[in-house]
């Protein structure tokens, strides 16, 4: 597929600076640009590449000031990063979608699969399961009994959806993820542990994206819920009875203990951990490797460190921590002086 600068500008509400008939047919990073490619520039660190790139078109912010002439046609937009995201979404939506059921797939007679859906090789669709219009189920996916999959949802290879779980529309779940495995529930007894049956489900609302090898456990009773618009990275653990609020994003290796409630529009850095049975307020920012062990105060709070604390308190503490070796030496010297004074006094 080939597009002109004018067509792209009309699509994203941009302004062409240069040849509006310049054409592109693929994407490239600005530092790896080539003829026929479109790139973008949003980070000031990469500004020097605008004078070197061979890309035919580059998306730039409105306020970019050029120091000399450039080769590519520019399309000026309010936010180049958002504009390229929109273009990539349009590009992806134009790719041909597969339909039909592969002969090697196993689909239960009581399952309902839309005519426009795709069920890949060796996938399994259980009894009473529903796969909605336009959804793509890739090879080796397992959809358990009674599972419902909405419209335009993508399940990449080796995703497993346990029985009874509900997946919304426009959801993307990447390879190897497991939705609805048992929550970690065991009651100690004199001989070891009794397993507590996990009889609840997982509900994933619309427009959620879940990274590869992420696990979301079913609830003991009731529901584990991922609200609409949530974006989860790879290798995240969401325990039983948790709830993640709308449009919250989490980086890789985050862990949530049971019954944790995360608010809407939160941002969570990689390897952060949350204790069980706590409430995190809307719009909370949680830094990488943060350990959150209690309820948070309110909207807009920023937390770093373990245990989690206000960044100002954390950095003051770290400044003191760096001085501890010298302070320890000084303390030792003072102790010796005090001992000498005691001896002389006696």
C-alpha positions in Angstrom: 0.0 0.0 0.0 1.3 3.4 -0.9 0.2 6.8 0.5 1.1 10.4 -0.3 2.1 13.1 2.2 -1.2 14.9 1.6 -3.3 11.8 2.3 -1.4 11.2 5.5 -1.7 14.8 6.6 -5.5 14.7 5.9 -5.8 11.6 8.0 -3.9 12.9 11.1 -4.7 16.6 10.8 -1.2 17.6 9.9 0.4 20.3 7.7 2.6 19.3 4.8 6.0 21.1 4.5 7.6 20.1 1.2 6.3 17.9 -1.6 2.7 16.9 -0.8 2.9 14.2 -3.5 5.8 12.4 -1.9 4.9 8.8 -1.4 5.7 6.1 1.2 4.9 2.4 1.6 6.5 1.4 4.9 7.7 2.7 8.3 11.3 3.2 9.5 13.1 4.7 12.5 14.5 8.1 11.6 18.1 6.9 12.1 17.4 4.0 9.7 15.4 5.9 7.2 15.2 4.9 3.5 13.4 6.1 0.4 9.8 5.2 0.5 9.6 5.2 4.3 7.9 7.4 6.8 9.6 8.2 10.1 8.8 10.4 13.1 10.7 12.8 15.4 9.4 13.5 18.9 12.5 13.1 21.2 14.9 16.1 21.0 17.8 13.7 21.4 17.2 12.5 17.8 16.8 15.9 16.2 20.2 15.7 14.4 18.9 12.7 12.4 16.4 14.9 10.6 19.3 16.3 8.6 20.7 12.9 7.8 17.7 10.6 7.3 16.8 9.2 3.9 13.2 8.7 4.7 10.8 10.3 2.3 8.4 11.7 4.9 9.0 12.6 8.6 6.3 13.5 11.1 7.5 16.3 13.4 6.0 18.5 16.1 4.7 21.9 15.2 7.3 23.7 17.2 10.4 22.0 15.6 12.8 24.7 14.4 15.1 23.7 11.6 18.7 25.0 11.5 19.2 24.0 7.8 17.5 22.4 4.8 16.3 18.8 5.1 15.7 16.1 2.5 12.4 14.6 3.5 8.9 16.1 3.2 7.8 17.1 6.7 4.3 16.7 8.1 3.9 19.0 11.1 1.5 17.9 13.8 0.7 18.8 17.4 2.2 15.6 18.8 4.4 13.4 16.4 4.4 10.4 18.8 0.6 10.3 19.0 0.3 10.8 15.2 2.6 7.9 14.4 0.6 5.7 16.8 -2.6 6.6 15.0 -0.9 5.8 11.6 0.3 2.5 12.8 -3.1 1.6 14.1 -4.6 2.5 10.7 -1.9 0.5 8.9 -2.5 -2.6 11.1 -6.3 -2.4 10.6 -5.8 -2.5 6.8 -3.9 -5.8 7.0 -5.9 -8.8 5.7 -7.6 -10.8 8.5 -7.9 -14.6 8.4 -11.3 -16.2 8.7 -12.5 -19.8 9.0 -11.5 -22.8 11.2 -8.4 -24.7 10.5 -9.0 -28.4 9.9 -6.8 -29.4 12.8 -8.6 -27.2 15.3 -10.9 -28.9 17.8 -14.2 -26.9 18.2 -16.9 -28.3 20.5 -20.3 -28.8 18.9 -22.0 -26.5 21.4 -19.4 -23.7 20.8 -20.5 -20.7 18.8 -17.8 -19.3 16.5 -18.6 -16.3 14.3 -18.3 -16.9 10.5 -15.9 -14.0 10.4 -13.7 -15.3 13.2 -10.5 -17.3 12.7 -9.5 -20.4 14.6 -5.9 -21.5 13.9 -4.2 -24.8 13.7 -4.5 -27.1 16.7 -6.5 -24.5 18.7 -9.2 -25.8 21.1 -12.6 -24.2 21.7 -14.5 -25.8 24.6 -18.2 -26.6 25.2 -20.5 -23.6 25.2 -17.7 -21.2 24.4 -18.4 -18.1 22.2 -15.9 -16.5 19.8 -17.2 -13.1 18.5 -17.1 -11.5 15.1 -13.7 -10.8 13.6 -11.8 -12.3 16.5 -8.5 -14.1 15.7 -7.5 -17.2 17.6 -4.0 -18.3 16.7 -2.5 -21.8 16.7 -2.5 -23.8 20.0 -4.7 -21.5 21.8 -7.0 -23.2 24.4 -10.4 -21.6 25.1 -12.1 -23.4 28.0 -15.7 -24.4 28.4 -18.1 -21.5 28.8 -15.6 -18.9 27.9 -16.9 -15.8 26.0 -14.6 -13.9 23.6 -15.9 -10.6 22.2 -15.5 -9.0 18.8 -12.2 -8.2 17.1 -10.2 -9.8 19.9 -6.8 -11.4 19.2 -5.4 -14.4 21.1 -1.9 -15.1 20.0 -0.3 -18.6 20.0 -0.4 -20.7 23.2 -2.7 -18.4 25.1 -4.9 -20.4 27.6 -8.3 -19.1 28.8 -9.7 -21.3 31.6 -13.3 -22.2 31.9 -16.0 -19.6 32.5 -13.8 -16.5 31.9 -15.1 -13.5 30.0 -13.0 -11.6 27.5 -14.3 -8.3 26.0 -14.1 -6.8 22.5 -10.9 -5.3 21.0 -8.7 -7.2 23.5 -5.2 -8.4 22.6 -3.6 -11.2 24.6 0.0 -12.1 23.6 1.6 -15.5 23.4 1.8 -17.7 26.4 -0.5 -15.8 28.7 -2.8 -17.7 31.1 -6.1 -16.3 32.0 -8.1 -17.9 34.8 -5.7 -20.3 36.5 -6.4 -21.0 40.1 -5.6 -18.3 42.6 -2.9 -19.2 45.2 -5.2 -20.3 48.0 -4.2 -22.8 50.6 -5.2 -23.3 54.3 -2.5 -24.7 56.6 -3.3 -27.9 58.6 -1.2 -30.2 60.8 -0.2 -32.3 57.8 0.5 -29.5 55.3 -2.0 -27.4 53.3 -5.6 -27.8 52.2 -6.3 -26.4 48.8 -9.1 -23.8 48.8 -11.1 -24.3 45.6 -11.1 -21.3 43.3 -14.6 -21.1 41.9 -14.7 -17.5 40.6 -13.8 -16.2 37.2 -11.7 -13.6 35.4 -13.4 -10.7 33.5 -11.4 -8.7 31.0 -13.3 -5.7 29.7 -12.9 -4.0 26.2 -9.7 -2.7 24.6 -7.3 -4.3 27.1 -3.9 -5.4 26.0 -2.0 -8.1 27.9 1.7 -8.9 27.2 3.3 -12.3 26.7 3.5 -14.8 29.6 1.3 -12.7 31.9 -0.9 -14.6 34.3 -4.2 -13.4 35.7 -5.7 -15.8 38.3 -9.4 -16.6 38.8 -11.0 -15.4 42.0 -11.7 -17.6 45.0 -15.3 -16.4 44.7 -16.6 -13.6 42.6 -14.4 -12.0 40.0 -10.9 -10.9 39.2 -11.5 -7.8 37.0 -9.4 -6.0 34.4 -11.3 -2.8 33.5 -11.4 -1.4 30.0 -8.4 0.2 28.4 -5.8 -1.4 30.8 -2.4 -2.2 29.3 -0.3 -4.8 30.9 3.3 -5.6 29.9 4.9 -9.1 29.7 5.5 -11.3 32.7 2.9 -9.7 35.1 1.2 -11.6 37.9 -2.3 -10.6 38.9 -3.6 -12.7 41.8 -7.1 -13.8 42.7 -9.8 -11.2 43.4 -7.7 -8.3 42.2 -9.2 -5.4 40.3 -7.3 -3.0 37.9 -9.0 0.2 37.1 -9.7 1.7 33.7 -6.7 2.8 31.5 -4.1 1.8 34.1 -0.7 0.8 32.6 1.9 -1.6 34.1 5.4 -2.4 33.0 7.0 -5.8 33.0 7.3 -8.1 36.0 4.8 -6.3 38.2 3.2 -8.5 40.9 -0.2 -8.0 42.6 -1.1 -10.1 45.7 -4.6 -11.2 46.3 -7.5 -8.8 46.6 -5.5 -5.7 45.6 -7.5 -2.9 44.1 -5.7 -0.6 41.7 -7.5 2.6 40.6 -7.9 4.2 37.2 -5.2 5.9 35.2 -2.4 4.6 37.4 1.1 4.2 36.0 3.2 1.3 37.4 6.9 0.8 36.7 8.7 -2.5 36.2 9.1 -5.0 39.0 6.8 -3.1 41.4 5.0 -5.2 44.0 1.7 -4.8 45.8 0.7 -6.4 49.1 -2.7 -8.0 49.3 -6.0 -6.4 50.4 -4.8 -2.8 49.7 -6.4 0.0 47.7 -4.4 2.2 45.3 -6.1 5.4 44.4 -6.7 6.7 40.9 -3.8 8.4 39.0 -1.1 7.1 41.4 2.4 6.9 40.0 4.4 3.9 41.2 8.0 3.8 40.4 10.1 0.8 39.2 10.8 -1.8 41.9 8.5 0.0 44.3 7.0 -2.0 47.2 3.5 -0.8 48.1 2.4 -2.3 51.4 -0.6 -0.1 52.3 -3.4 2.0 51.0 -2.3 5.1 49.1 -3.3 8.7 50.0 -5.1 10.0 47.0 -5.1 11.1 43.3 -1.8 12.1 41.8 0.4 10.6 44.5 3.9 9.5 43.5 5.7 6.6 45.1 9.2 5.1 44.9 11.3 2.8 46.9 10.5 -0.2 49.1 8.6 0.2 51.3 6.9 2.8 49.0 7.3 6.5 50.1 7.2 10.0 48.8 10.1 10.7 46.4 11.4 13.6 48.4 11.6 11.5 51.6 13.2 8.7 49.6 16.0 10.8 48.1 16.7 12.5 51.4 17.1 9.0 52.9 19.4 7.9 50.0 21.6 11.0 50.5 22.1 10.0 54.1 22.6 6.3 53.2 25.5 7.3 50.9 27.2 9.0 53.9 26.8 6.1 56.3 30.3 4.7 55.8 31.9 8.0 56.7 29.4 8.6 59.6 30.3 5.1 60.9 34.0 6.0 60.9 33.3 9.3 62.7 31.2 7.5 65.3 34.0 5.0 65.9 36.5 7.9 66.3 34.1 9.7 68.7 33.7 6.5 70.8 37.4 6.2 71.2 37.7 9.8 72.3 34.9 9.3 74.8 36.7 6.2 76.2 40.0 8.2 76.5 38.2 11.0 78.3 36.7 8.5 80.8 40.1 6.9 81.5 41.8 10.3 82.0 39.0 11.5 84.3 39.4 8.4 86.5 
